[in-house]
Amino acid sequence: MTRIYYDKDASLSALKGKTIAIVGYGNQGQAQANNLRNSGCKVIIGSVKDASYEQAVKDRFKVCSISEAAKKADIIHILIPDEYQAQVYRDQIAPHMKEGKALCFSHGFNIHFKQIVPATDIDVIMIAPKAPGAMLRKMYLQGSGTPGLMAISQNASGKAKQIALAMAKGVGLTRIGVVETTFKEEVETDLFGEQVVLVGGVSELMKAGFETLVRAGYQPEIAYFECINELKLIIDLVYEHGIEGMMKAVSNTAEYGGRTRGKLIVNERARKVMKDILADIKSGKFAKEWAAESQKGLPELTKMREKGKKHLVEKIGRDLRKWAGIEK
């Protein structure tokens, strides 16, 4: 049964007297650090000397090296990209992880796939906002929050759950509700959603629809509007009213066409591929593939990025966004 925790279920007292080190001051790091500080928590930043380091200084945080931050803090919250976490942990954080400390994440990739294997005498927890950092910060400042996930991997202190709930409260998640999960469930569902729907599936569907219309002789601008631009309108309706609410909002023609033809696109073959992708995630095959790609310096990802930039859909999209005043 799903367990959801709210403000009344969490107490910031679990963080009293503790120093929280936010490792990485990017999108999530900046938002979570500021929210925690505004909630009365003691926060320091561990960062390499780059633009994010300078931003943290500008935001009046105590900023130091990652190693120094890990040494000084009681809770080390790692918010750098997945592909860098294992090496940074081994070289700069692990030497300072003494008994009684806590290691925190907002995505469980490296713990679940054992890229990071912490000592058994520390707590390992996760608080995962289900929103980009900018939205997390915006909603906090408005007195609201965003939903989130919470999980415990190691409970060495016997108080890991209280600490995780306090962290979730500090960043504003319990204002809306934080769902209890596991590192396994969070990682596997997150990767599946990204690959099959949110990033992979939707991107390929948009491009395939665009290419089909253009190759059939229709103007690329019209194809872009119909297959890509209007997707935002549909997603906004789903976000606000659910799938059936969206169906009620579109025309009867659109609804009938969508209900009868959509299943021809996402057919049994597509569902079989989804199962295969999930199997690769669960077995660790994708994690090994991504680790190897990262260690090589992202050669394949770089090639795919360059190819993507040259696609006609990108040129048409830029032109239309400039025309509409969306992009300068």
PAZAPA-4460 file (N, C-alpha, C; in steps of 0.05 Angstrom, whole numbers, plus 32768, in hexadecimal, padded with zeros to 4 digits):
% residues 328
    n_x    n_y    n_z   ca_x   ca_y   ca_z    c_x    c_y    c_z   seq   type   mol
   8011   7FE8   8000   8000   8000   8000   8011   8019   8000     1      M     A
   800B   802C   7FEF   801B   8044   7FED   8019   8055   8006     2      T     A
   8030   805D   8010   8031   806E   8028   803B   808A   8020     3      R     A
   802C   809E   8027   8033   80BA   8020   8035   80CA   803A     4      I     A
   804B   80D9   803D   8050   80E9   8055   804D   8106   804F     5      Y     A
   8043   8114   8063   803E   8131   8061   804D   8140   8077     6      Y     A
   804A   815B   8077   8058   816B   808B   8054   8161   80A8     7      D     A
   803C   8158   80AE   8036   814F   80C9   8045   8136   80D1     8      K     A
   804F   8127   80BC   805D   810E   80C1   807B   8112   80C4     9      D     A
   8085   812A   80BF   80A2   812F   80BF   80A9   8145   80D2    10      A     A
   80C1   8143   80DD   80CB   8158   80EF   80E7   8160   80E8    11      S     A
   80EC   817A   80E6   8106   8184   80E0   8119   8180   80F8    12      L     A
   810F   8177   810F   8120   8173   8126   8135   815D   8121    13      S     A
   812F   814B   810E   8142   8136   8107   815B   8142   80FA    14      A     A
   815A   815B   80F1   8171   8168   80E5   817F   817C   80F8    15      L     A
   8174   817F   8110   817E   8192   8123   819B   818B   812A    16      K     A
   81AD   819F   8128   81C9   819B   812E   81D9   818E   8118    17      G     A
   81CC   8187   8102   81DA   8179   80EC   81E1   818D   80D6    18      K     A
   81F7   8187   80C9   81FF   8197   80B1   81FA   8186   8098    19      T     A
   81EC   8192   8085   81E5   8185   806C   81F8   818F   8056    20      I     A
   8206   817E   8049   8217   8185   8032   8208   817E   8019    21      A     A
   8203   8192   8009   81F7   818E   7FEE   820F   818C   7FDB    22      I     A
   8212   8175   7FCF   8228   8170   7FBC   821E   8175   7FA0    23      V     A
   8226   818C   7F95   821C   8194   7F7A   8208   81AA   7F7D    24      G     A
   820B   81C0   7F6F   81F9   81D7   7F71   81ED   81DD   7F56    25      Y     A
   81E3   81C8   7F49   81D5   81CB   7F30   81B7   81D0   7F34    26      G     A
   81A7   81C6   7F21   818A   81CB   7F22   817E   81C2   7F3C    27      N     A
   8182   81A9   7F44   8177   819F   7F5D   8186   81A9   7F75    28      Q     A
   81A1   81AA   7F73   81B1   81B2   7F8A   81AA   81CE   7F94    29      G     A
   81A7   81E0   7F81   81A1   81FC   7F88   8186   81FE   7F96    30      Q     A
   8172   81F1   7F8A   8157   81F2   7F95   8155   81E5   7FB1    31      A     A
   8160   81CD   7FB3   815E   81BE   7FCD   816E   81CC   7FE3    32      Q     A
   8186   81D7   7FDC   8196   81E5   7FF0   8188   81FD   7FFA    33      A     A
   817C   820D   7FE9   816F   8225   7FF1   8155   821F   8001    34      N     A
   8147   820A   7FF9   812F   8203   8008   8136   81F9   8024    35      N     A
   814A   81E9   8026   8153   81DF   8040   815C   81F6   8052    36      L     A
   816B   8208   8047   8174   821F   8057   815D   8230   8060    37      R     A
   814A   8235   804E   8132   8244   8056   8121   8236   806B    38      N     A
   8124   821B   806C   8116   820C   8080   8125   820B   809B    39      S     A
   813B   8219   809C   814A   821B   80B5   8160   8207   80B8    40      G     A
   8168   81F9   80A3   817D   81E5   80A5   8198   81F1   809F    41      C     A
   81AD   81E5   80AA   81C8   81EE   80A5   81D2   81E0   808C    42      K     A
   81D8   81EF   8077   81E0   81E4   805D   81FA   81EF   8054    43      V     A
   820C   81DE   804B   8224   81E6   803D   8224   81D9   8021    44      I     A
   8235   81E3   8010   8236   81D9   7FF4   8251   81CE   7FEE    45      I     A
   8252   81B6   7FE2   826A   81AA   7FD9   826A   81AB   7FBA    46      G     A
   827E   81B7   7FAE   827D   81BB   7F91   8299   81BE   7F86    47      S     A
   829D   81B7   7F6D   82B5   81BE   7F5F   82B3   81DC   7F57    48      V     A
   82CA   81E8   7F51   82C9   8205   7F4C   82C1   820A   7F2F    49      K     A
   82A7   820C   7F2B   829C   8212   7F11   8286   8228   7F15    50      D     A
   8275   822B   7F01   8260   8240   7F02   824D   823B   7F19    51      A     A
   8247   8221   7F1F   8235   821B   7F35   8241   8222   7F50    52      S     A
   825B   821F   7F52   826A   8227   7F6B   8266   8244   7F6F    53      Y     A
   826B   8254   7F5A   8268   8271   7F5C   824B   8279   7F63    54      E     A
   8238   826A   7F58   821C   8271   7F5E   8216   826B   7F7C    55      Q     A
   8221   8256   7F86   821C   824F   7FA2   8229   8264   7FB5    56      A     A
   8240   826E   7FAD   824D   8284   7FBC   823B   829D   7FBB    57      V     A
   8231   82A3   7FA3   8220   82BA   7F9F   8206   82B8   7FB0    58      K     A
   81FD   829F   7FB4   81E5   829A   7FC4   81EB   8299   7FE2    59      D     A
   8204   82A0   7FE9   820C   82A3   8005   820D   8288   8014    60      R     A
   8214   8273   8006   8219   825A   8014   8237   8257   801B    61      F     A
   823D   8247   802F   8259   823F   8033   825F   822A   801F    62      K     A
   8272   822F   800D   8279   821C   7FF8   8295   8212   7FFB    63      V     A
   8299   81F9   7FF8   82B3   81ED   7FFB   82B6   81D5   7FE8    64      C     A
   82CD   81C9   7FE9   82D1   81B1   7FD7   82BD   819B   7FE0    65      S     A
   82B9   8188   7FCF   82A7   8172   7FD5   82B2   8162   7FED    66      I     A
   82CC   815E   7FED   82D9   814F   8002   82D5   815D   801D    67      S     A
   82DA   8177   801E   82D7   8186   8036   82BA   8186   8040    68      E     A
   82A7   8189   802D   828B   8189   8034   8283   816F   8040    69      A     A
   828C   8159   8035   8286   813E   803F   8292   813A   805B    70      A     A
   82A9   8145   8060   82B6   8143   807A   82A6   8152   808F    71      K     A
   829C   816A   8088   828F   817B   809C   8272   8173   80A1    72      K     A
   8265   8167   808E   8248   8162   808F   8240   8148   809D    73      A     A
   8228   8149   80A7   821C   8130   80B3   820B   8122   809E    74      D     A
   81FF   8131   808B   81EF   8126   8075   81FB   8130   805B    75      I     A
   8203   811E   804A   820F   8125   8030   81FA   811E   801B    76      I     A
   81F0   8133   800E   81DA   812F   7FFA   81E6   8133   7FDE    77      H     A
   81E9   811D   7FD0   81F7   811D   7FB6   81E4   8124   7F9F    78      I     A
   81E9   813B   7F92   81D7   8145   7F7D   81E6   814C   7F63    79      L     A
   81FC   813E   7F5F   820A   8141   7F45   8200   812B   7F32    80      I     A
   8205   812E   7F18   81FB   811A   7F05   8203   80FD   7F0C    81      P     A
   81F2   80EA   7F05   81F6   80CE   7F0B   8212   80C4   7F03    82      D     A
   821B   80CC   7EEB   8233   80C1   7EE0   824C   80C9   7EEF    83      E     A
   824B   80DE   7EFF   8262   80E7   7F0F   8262   80DE   7F2C    84      Y     A
   824B   80D5   7F35   8247   80D0   7F52   825A   80BB   7F5D    85      Q     A
   825D   80A5   7F4F   826D   808F   7F5A   828A   8097   7F5E    86      A     A
   8297   80A3   7F4B   82B3   80AC   7F4D   82B6   80C1   7F63    87      Q     A
   82A4   80D4   7F63   82A5   80E9   7F77   82A2   80DD   7F93    88      V     A
   828F   80CB   7F95   828B   80BE   7FAF   82A4   80AF   7FB9    89      Y     A
   82B0   809F   7FA7   82C7   808F   7FAF   82DF   80A2   7FB7    90      R     A
   82E3   80B6   7FA7   82FB   80C7   7FAB   82F8   80DC   7FC0    91      D     A
   82E0   80E8   7FC2   82DE   8100   7FD3   82CA   80FE   7FEA    92      Q     A
   82B8   80EB   7FE9   82A3   80EA   7FFE   82A8   80D2   8011    93      I     A
   82AC   80BA   8006   82AF   80A2   8016   82C3   80A4   802D    94      A     A
   82DA   80B1   8029   82ED   80B2   803F   82E3   80C1   8057    95      P     A
   82CD   80D0   8054   82C2   80E0   806A   82A7   80D6   8075    96      H     A
   829F   80BF   806A   8285   80B4   8073   8289   80A3   808B    97      M     A
   8287   80B0   80A2   828A   80A2   80BC   826F   8098   80C7    98      K     A
   8271   8087   80DA   8259   807C   80E7   8247   8093   80F1    99      E     A
   822D   8091   80EC   821A   80A5   80F5   8213   80B9   80E0   100      G     A
   8222   80BA   80CA   821C   80CD   80B5   8206   80C1   80A2   101      K     A
   81FC   80D2   8091   81E7   80C9   807E   81EE   80D2   8062   102      A     A
   81E9   80C0   804F   81EE   80C6   8033   81D2   80C8   8025   103      L     A
   81CE   80DE   8017   81B3   80E3   800B   81B6   80E7   7FED   104      C     A
   81A1   80DE   7FDF   81A0   80E1   7FC2   8184   80EB   7FBA   105      F     A
   8182   80F5   7FA1   8167   80FB   7F95   8161   80E8   7F7E   106      S     A
   8173   80D6   7F79   816F   80C1   7F65   8181   80AA   7F6D   107      H     A
   8175   8092   7F6E   8184   807B   7F7A   8195   806B   7F67   108      G     A
   819B   8075   7F50   81A9   8065   7F3B   81C3   8058   7F46   109      F     A
   81D4   8068   7F52   81EF   805D   7F5A   81ED   804A   7F71   110      N     A
   81DA   804E   7F83   81D6   803B   7F99   81CA   8021   7F8F   111      I     A
   81B5   8023   7F80   81A7   800B   7F77   81B8   7FF9   7F66   112      H     A
   81C8   8006   7F54   81D9   7FF6   7F42   81F5   7FF2   7F4D   113      F     A
   81F8   7FF9   7F67   8211   7FF3   7F75   822A   8001   7F69   114      K     A
   8225   8017   7F5C   823C   8028   7F54   8249   8035   7F6D   115      Q     A
   8238   803A   7F81   8240   8044   7F9B   8238   802F   7FAF   116      I     A
   824B   8026   7FBF   8245   8012   7FD4   824E   801E   7FEF   117      V     A
   823C   802B   7FFD   8244   8039   8016   824A   8025   802D   118      P     A
   8259   802F   8040   825E   801F   8058   8243   8019   8066   119      A     A
   8242   8004   8075   8229   7FFB   8081   8221   800B   809A   120      T     A
   8234   801C   80A4   822E   802B   80BD   8223   8047   80B8   121      D     A
   821A   804D   809F   820F   8067   8099   81F2   8063   808E   122      I     A
   81E2   8077   8092   81C7   8077   8086   81C9   807E   8068   123      D     A
   81B9   8071   8058   81B7   8078   803C   819A   807C   8035   124      V     A
   8193   8095   802D   8178   809D   8029   8174   80AB   800E   125      I     A
   815B   80AF   8007   8155   80BE   7FEE   813D   80CF   7FF2   126      M     A
   813F   80E8   7FE9   8127   80F9   7FE6   8128   8103   7FC9   127      I     A
   8113   80FE   7FBA   8113   8104   7F9D   80FB   8116   7F96   128      A     A
   8100   812F   7F92   80EA   8141   7F89   80E1   8138   7F6D   129      P     A
   80C7   8138   7F68   80BD   8131   7F4E   80B7   814B   7F3E   130      K     A
   80CC   815B   7F3C   80CB   8175   7F2E   80E7   817F   7F2A   131      A     A
   80EB   818F   7F14   8105   819B   7F10   810B   81AE   7F27   132      P     A
   8125   81B5   7F2B   812D   81C6   7F40   811F   81E1   7F41   133      G     A
   811D   81ED   7F29   8110   8208   7F28   80F4   8207   7F32   134      A     A
   80E5   81F2   7F2B   80C9   81F0   7F35   80C8   81EA   7F52   135      M     A
   80DB   81D9   7F5C   80DD   81D3   7F78   80E0   81ED   7F89   136      L     A
   80F2   81FE   7F7F   80F8   8217   7F8E   80E0   822A   7F8C   137      R     A
   80D5   822C   7F74   80BE   823E   7F70   80A6   8237   7F82   138      K     A
   80A0   821E   7F83   8089   8215   7F93   808E   8218   7FB1   139      M     A
   80A7   8214   7FB9   80AE   8218   7FD6   80AA   8235   7FDD   140      Y     A
   80B4   8247   7FCD   80B2   8263   7FD3   8095   826D   7FD3   141      L     A
   8084   825F   7FC5   8067   8266   7FC5   8058   825A   7FDC   142      Q     A
   8067   824C   7FEE   805B   8240   8005   804F   8224   8000   143      G     A
   8054   821A   7FE8   804A   8200   7FE1   8062   81ED   7FDE   144      S     A
   8061   81D9   7FCD   8077   81C7   7FC9   8072   81B6   7FB1   145      G     A
   8082   81A1   7FAE   807E   818D   7F98   807D   8171   7FA4   146      T     A
   8070   815F   7F97   8071   8143   7FA1   808D   8138   7FA0   147      P     A
   8091   8122   7FAE   80AC   8116   7FAD   80AB   80F9   7FB6   148      G     A
   80C2   80EC   7FB5   80C5   80D1   7FBE   80DA   80D0   7FD4   149      L     A
   80D8   80BB   7FE5   80EA   80B7   7FFB   80F0   809A   7FFD   150      M     A
   810A   8093   8002   8111   8077   8004   8129   8074   8018   151      A     A
   812A   805D   8024   8140   8056   8036   814E   803E   802C   152      I     A
   8168   8040   8028   8178   8029   8020   8187   801C   8037   153      S     A
   8191   802D   8049   819F   8023   8062   8195   8034   807A   154      Q     A
   8190   8026   808F   8186   8034   80A7   8199   802D   80BF   155      N     A
   81B2   8035   80BC   81C6   802E   80D0   81C0   803C   80EB   156      A     A
   81B6   8054   80EA   81B1   8063   8103   8197   805C   8111   157      S     A
   8185   8050   8102   816B   804B   810C   8158   8063   8109   158      G     A
   8163   8078   80FE   8154   8091   80FB   8154   809B   80DE   159      K     A
   815B   8089   80CB   815D   8091   80AF   8143   809C   80A4   160      A     A
   812D   8090   80AC   8113   8099   80A1   810C   80B5   80AB   161      K     A
   8112   80BA   80C5   810C   80D5   80D0   811D   80EA   80C2   162      Q     A
   8136   80E3   80BC   8148   80F5   80AE   813E   80FA   8092   163      I     A
   8136   80E5   8084   812C   80E8   8069   8113   80F9   8068   164      A     A
   8101   80F4   807B   80E8   8104   807C   80EF   8121   8082   165      L     A
   8102   8126   8094   810A   8142   809A   8116   814F   8082   166      A     A
   8127   8141   8073   8132   814C   805A   811C   8153   8046   167      M     A
   8109   8140   8044   80F2   8144   8031   80E2   815D   803A   168      A     A
   80DE   8160   8054   80D0   8177   805E   80DF   8191   8059   169      K     A
   80F9   818F   805C   810A   81A7   8058   810A   81B2   803C   170      G     A
   8107   81A0   8029   8107   81A9   800D   80EA   81AE   8003   171      V     A
   80D6   81A8   8013   80BB   81AF   800C   80AA   8198   8001   172      G     A
   80B4   8180   8002   80A5   816A   7FF6   808D   8161   8006   173      L     A
   8090   8162   8021   807A   8159   8031   8063   816D   8032   174      T     A
   8067   8184   8027   8051   8197   8025   803B   818C   8012   175      R     A
   8043   817D   7FFE   8031   8171   7FEB   802E   8153   7FF1   176      I     A
   8044   8146   7FF7   8043   812A   7FFD   805C   811C   7FF2   177      G     A
   8069   810B   8003   8080   80FC   7FFA   8079   80DE   7FFC   178      V     A
   807C   80D0   7FE6   8074   80B4   7FE4   808C   80A2   7FEC   179      V     A
   8087   808F   7FFE   809C   807C   8006   809F   8068   7FF0   180      E     A
   80B8   8063   7FE8   80BF   8050   7FD3   80D9   8042   7FDB   181      T     A
   80E5   8034   7FC8   80FF   8028   7FCC   8112   8033   7FB7   182      T     A
   812C   8030   7FBB   8140   8038   7FA7   813B   8029   7F8D   183      F     A
   8135   800F   7F8F   8130   7FFE   7F78   8118   8009   7F68   184      K     A
   8102   800D   7F75   80EA   8017   7F67   80EE   8032   7F5B   185      E     A
   80FB   8044   7F69   80FF   805F   7F5F   8111   805F   7F46   186      E     A
   8127   8050   7F47   813A   804F   7F31   812E   8042   7F18   187      V     A
   8122   802A   7F1C   8118   801B   7F05   8101   8029   7EF8   188      E     A
   80EE   8034   7F07   80D8   8043   7EFB   80E1   805D   7EEE   189      T     A
   80F4   806A   7EFA   80FE   8083   7EEF   810C   807F   7ED4   190      D     A
   811D   806B   7ED3   812B   8065   7EBA   8117   805C   7EA4   191      L     A
   8104   804C   7EAC   80F0   8042   7E99   80E0   8059   7E8E   192      F     A
   80D7   806B   7EA0   80C7   8082   7E97   80D6   8094   7E84   193      G     A
   80F0   8099   7E8A   8100   80A9   7E79   8104   809D   7E5D   194      E     A
   810A   8083   7E5D   8111   8076   7E44   80F9   8071   7E32   195      Q     A
   80E3   8067   7E3E   80CC   805E   7E2F   80B8   8074   7E29   196      V     A
   80B6   8087   7E3B   80A1   809C   7E37   80AD   80B8   7E36   197      V     A
   80B7   80C2   7E4C   80BC   80DE   7E4F   80D1   80EA   7E3D   198      L     A
   80E8   80DC   7E39   80FE   80E6   7E29   8100   80D7   7E0F   199      V     A
   8103   80BD   7E11   8106   80AC   7DF9   80ED   80AA   7DE8   200      G     A
   80D8   809E   7DF4   80C0   8099   7DE5   80B3   80B1   7DD8   201      G     A
   80AF   80C6   7DE8   80A2   80DE   7DDE   80B3   80EC   7DC8   202      V     A
   80CD   80ED   7DCC   80DE   80FA   7DB8   80DD   80EC   7D9D   203      S     A
   80DF   80D1   7D9E   80DE   80C2   7D86   80C3   80C3   7D78   204      E     A
   80AE   80C3   7D88   8093   80C5   7D7E   808F   80E0   7D6F   205      L     A
   8098   80F5   7D7C   8095   8110   7D70   80A4   8111   7D55   206      M     A
   80BD   8108   7D56   80CD   8109   7D3D   80C2   80F7   7D27   207      K     A
   80B8   80DF   7D2F   80AD   80CD   7D1B   8094   80D9   7D0E   208      A     A
   8082   80E5   7D1E   806B   80F2   7D13   8072   8109   7D01   209      G     A
   8085   811A   7D09   808F   8130   7CF9   809A   8126   7CDE   210      F     A
   80AB   8112   7CDF   80B8   8108   7CC7   80A3   80FC   7CB4   211      E     A
   808F   80EE   7CBF   807B   80E2   7CAE   806B   80F7   7C9E   212      T     A
   8064   810D   7CAB   8055   8122   7C9D   8067   8130   7C89   213      L     A
   8080   8136   7C90   8092   8144   7C7E   8097   8133   7C65   214      V     A
   809C   811A   7C69   80A2   8108   7C52   808A   8104   7C40   215      R     A
   8072   8109   7C4C   805A   8107   7C3C   8054   8121   7C2D   216      A     A
   8065   8135   7C31   8062   814E   7C21   8056   8165   7C30   217      G     A
   8050   8162   7C49   8045   8178   7C59   805A   818B   7C62   218      Y     A
   8053   81A4   7C66   8066   81B8   7C6F   8072   81B1   7C8A   219      Q     A
   808C   81B3   7C8E   8098   81AB   7CA8   808E   81BC   7CBF   220      P     A
   8087   81D6   7CB9   807D   81E7   7CCE   8062   81DC   7CD9   221      E     A
   8051   81D3   7CC6   8037   81C8   7CCE   803B   81AE   7CDD   222      I     A
   804E   819E   7CD3   8053   8184   7CE0   805D   8189   7CFD   223      A     A
   806E   819E   7D01   8078   81A4   7D1B   8062   81AC   7D2F   224      Y     A
   8050   81BD   7D25   803A   81C6   7D35   8029   81AE   7D3E   225      F     A
   8022   819C   7D2B   8010   8186   7D31   801C   8170   7D41   226      E     A
   8036   816A   7D3D   8041   8153   7D4B   8052   815A   7D63   227      C     A
   805A   8173   7D66   806C   817A   7D7C   8061   8192   7D8D   228      I     A
   805B   81A8   7D7F   8054   81C0   7D8E   803A   81BB   7D9F   229      N     A
   8027   81AE   7D93   800E   81AA   7DA2   800F   8195   7DB8   230      E     A
   8025   8186   7DB9   8028   8172   7DCE   8027   8180   7DE9   231      L     A
   8032   8198   7DEC   8031   81A6   7E05   8015   81AA   7E0F   232      K     A
   8003   81B1   7DFC   7FE7   81B6   7E03   7FDA   819D   7E0F   233      L     A
   7FE1   8186   7E02   7FD5   816D   7E0B   7FE0   8165   7E26   234      I     A
   7FFB   8168   7E2A   8007   8161   7E43   7FFD   8173   7E5A   235      I     A
   7FF9   818C   7E54   7FEE   819E   7E68   7FD2   8195   7E71   236      D     A
   7FC2   818C   7E5E   7FA7   8182   7E65   7FA9   8168   7E75   237      L     A
   7FBB   8157   7E6E   7FBF   813E   7E7E   7FC9   8145   7E9A   238      V     A
   7FDB   8157   7E9C   7FE6   815F   7EB6   7FD1   816A   7EC8   239      Y     A
   7FBE   817A   7EBD   7FA9   8187   7ECD   7F91   8175   7ED1   240      E     A
   7F8A   8164   7EBD   7F71   8155   7EBF   7F73   8137   7EBB   241      H     A
   7F8B   812C   7EB6   7F8D   8110   7EB1   7F88   8109   7E94   242      G     A
   7F8C   80F0   7E8C   7F89   80E8   7E70   7F6C   80EB   7E67   243      I     A
   7F5A   80E1   7E78   7F3D   80E3   7E70   7F34   8100   7E70   244      E     A
   7F3F   8110   7E82   7F38   812D   7E81   7F41   813A   7E68   245      G     A
   7F59   8132   7E5E   7F63   813C   7E45   7F51   8133   7E2E   246      M     A
   7F48   811A   7E2F   7F36   8110   7E1A   7F1C   8120   7E18   247      M     A
   7F13   8129   7E2F   7EFA   8139   7E30   7EFF   8155   7E24   248      K     A
   7F18   815E   7E26   7F1E   817A   7E1E   7F23   817C   7E00   249      A     A
   7F2B   8166   7DF3   7F30   8168   7DD6   7F16   8163   7DC7   250      V     A
   7F17   8166   7DAD   7EFF   8162   7D9D   7EF7   8145   7D9C   251      S     A
   7EDE   813F   7D95   7ED6   8123   7D92   7EE5   8115   7D7C   252      N     A
   7EEC   8124   7D67   7EFB   8119   7D51   7F17   8110   7D5B   253      T     A
   7F24   8122   7D6A   7F3E   811C   7D75   7F3D   8104   7D88   254      A     A
   7F29   8104   7D99   7F26   80EE   7DAC   7F22   80D4   7D9E   255      E     A
   7F10   80D3   7D8B   7F0A   80B9   7D7D   7F23   80B0   7D6E   256      Y     A
   7F30   80C3   7D5F   7F48   80BB   7D50   7F5E   80B2   7D62   257      G     A
   7F61   80BF   7D79   7F76   80B7   7D8C   7F71   809C   7D99   258      G     A
   7F58   8098   7DA1   7F52   807F   7DAE   7F54   8067   7D9B   259      R     A
   7F4C   806B   7D82   7F4D   8054   7D6F   7F68   8050   7D62   260      T     A
   7F77   8065   7D5E   7F91   8062   7D50   7FA9   8061   7D62   261      R     A
   7FA7   806C   7D7B   7FBE   806B   7D8D   7FC8   8050   7D93   262      G     A
   7FB6   803C   7D95   7FBE   8021   7D9B   7FCD   8014   7D83   263      K     A
   7FCA   801F   7D6B   7FD9   8015   7D55   7FF6   801D   7D56   264      L     A
   7FFC   8033   7D64   8017   803C   7D68   8024   802E   7D7F   265      I     A
   8017   8030   7D96   8020   8021   7DAE   8012   8006   7DAE   266      V     A
   801C   7FF4   7D9D   8010   7FDA   7D99   801E   7FC5   7DAA   267      N     A
   8018   7FAC   7DA5   8024   7F96   7DB5   8042   7F95   7DB1   268      E     A
   804C   7F9B   7D99   8069   7F9B   7D95   8076   7FB1   7DA6   269      R     A
   8069   7FC8   7DA6   8074   7FDE   7DB6   8075   7FD7   7DD4   270      A     A
   8060   7FCA   7DDD   805E   7FC1   7DF9   8073   7FAC   7DFF   271      R     A
   8079   7F9B   7DEC   808E   7F87   7DEF   80A9   7F95   7DF2   272      K     A
   80AE   7FA9   7DE2   80C7   7FB8   7DE4   80C9   7FC6   7DFF   273      V     A
   80B3   7FD0   7E09   80B3   7FDD   7E24   80BC   7FC9   7E39   274      M     A
   80B1   7FB1   7E37   80B8   7F9C   7E4B   80D6   7F95   7E49   275      K     A
   80E1   7F95   7E30   80FD   7F8F   7E2C   810E   7FA5   7E38   276      D     A
   8106   7FBE   7E35   8115   7FD4   7E40   8115   7FD3   7E5E   277      I     A
   80FD   7FCC   7E6A   80FC   7FCA   7E87   810E   7FB3   7E91   278      L     A
   810F   7F9E   7E82   8120   7F87   7E8A   813D   7F8F   7E8A   279      A     A
   8146   7F9F   7E76   8161   7FA9   7E75   8168   7FBB   7E8D   280      D     A
   8154   7FCB   7E95   8158   7FDC   7EAC   815A   7FCC   7EC6   281      I     A
   8148   7FB9   7ECA   8147   7FA9   7EE2   8160   7F97   7EE5   282      K     A
   816A   7F8D   7ECE   8181   7F7B   7ECF   819C   7F8A   7ED4   283      S     A
   819B   7FA5   7ED0   81B4   7FB4   7ED2   81C2   7FB8   7EB8   284      G     A
   81B7   7FAD   7EA2   81C4   7FAF   7E88   81C6   7FCC   7E7F   285      K     A
   81B1   7FDB   7E82   81B3   7FF7   7E7B   81C7   8006   7E8C   286      F     A
   81C7   8001   7EA6   81DA   800E   7EB8   81F7   8009   7EB0   287      A     A
   81FD   7FF0   7EA8   8218   7FEA   7E9F   821F   7FF8   7E85   288      K     A
   820B   7FF9   7E73   820F   8007   7E59   8215   8024   7E5E   289      E     A
   8205   8031   7E70   8208   804E   7E75   8223   8053   7E84   290      W     A
   822A   8041   7E96   8244   8045   7EA4   825B   8043   7E90   291      A     A
   825A   8030   7E7D   826F   802E   7E69   8270   8046   7E57   292      A     A
   8259   8050   7E4F   8257   8068   7E3E   8263   8080   7E4D   293      E     A
   825D   8083   7E66   8267   8099   7E76   8285   8098   7E79   294      S     A
   8290   8080   7E7E   82AC   807D   7E82   82BC   8083   7E69   295      Q     A
   82B0   807F   7E52   82BD   8085   7E38   82BB   80A2   7E30   296      K     A
   82AC   80B2   7E40   82AA   80CF   7E39   8291   80D5   7E28   297      G     A
   827D   80C4   7E28   8264   80C9   7E1A   8266   80CA   7DFC   298      L     A
   8276   80B9   7DEF   8278   80BB   7DD2   825F   80B7   7DC2   299      P     A
   824F   80A3   7DCA   8236   809D   7DBB   8221   80B2   7DC1   300      E     A
   821F   80BC   7DDA   820C   80D1   7DE0   8213   80EA   7DD1   301      L     A
   822D   80F0   7DCF   8236   8108   7DC0   822E   8106   7DA3   302      T     A
   8231   80EF   7D97   8229   80EB   7D7B   820B   80EE   7D77   303      K     A
   81FB   80E3   7D8A   81DE   80E6   7D88   81D5   8103   7D8C   304      M     A
   81E3   8111   7D9D   81DC   812E   7DA1   81E1   813D   7D87   305      R     A
   81F8   8138   7D7B   81FF   8147   7D62   81EB   8140   7D4C   306      E     A
   81E4   8127   7D4A   81D0   811E   7D35   81B5   812B   7D3B   307      K     A
   81AD   812C   7D54   8194   8138   7D5B   8192   8156   7D54   308      G     A
   81A9   8164   7D58   81A9   8181   7D52   81A5   8186   7D34   309      K     A
   81AD   8174   7D23   81AB   8178   7D06   8190   8170   7CFA   310      K     A
   817F   8164   7D0A   8165   815B   7D00   8154   8173   7CF8   311      H     A
   8145   8170   7CE2   8134   8186   7CD9   8120   8190   7CEE   312      L     A
   8117   817E   7CFF   8104   8186   7D14   8110   819C   7D26   313      V     A
   812A   819C   7D2A   8137   81B0   7D3B   8138   81CB   7D2E   314      E     A
   813E   81CB   7D14   813E   81E5   7D06   8122   81F1   7D05   315      K     A
   810E   81E1   7CFE   80F3   81EB   7CFC   80E9   81F4   7D18   316      I     A
   80F0   81E5   7D2C   80E8   81EC   7D48   80F4   8207   7D51   317      G     A
   810E   820B   7D4B   811B   8224   7D52   810E   823C   7D44   318      R     A
   8109   8238   7D2A   80FD   824E   7D1A   80E1   8255   7D25   319      D     A
   80D1   8240   7D2B   80B5   8245   7D35   80B5   8252   7D51   320      L     A
   80C8   8249   7D61   80C9   8254   7D7D   80D1   8272   7D7C   321      R     A
   80E4   8278   7D6A   80EC   8294   7D67   80D5   82A5   7D5C   322      K     A
   80C7   829A   7D48   80B0   82A7   7D3C   809B   82AD   7D50   323      W     A
   8097   829A   7D63   8082   829D   7D77   808B   82AD   7D90   324      A     A
   80A5   82B4   7D90   80B0   82C4   7DA6   80B7   82B3   7DBF   325      G     A
   80B7   8299   7DBB   80BD   8287   7DD2   80DC   8286   7DD6   326      I     A
   80EB   8286   7DC1   8108   8283   7DC2   8114   829B   7DB4   327      E     A
   8129   82A7   7DBF   8136   82BE   7DB4   814D   82B5   7DA2   328      K     A
***
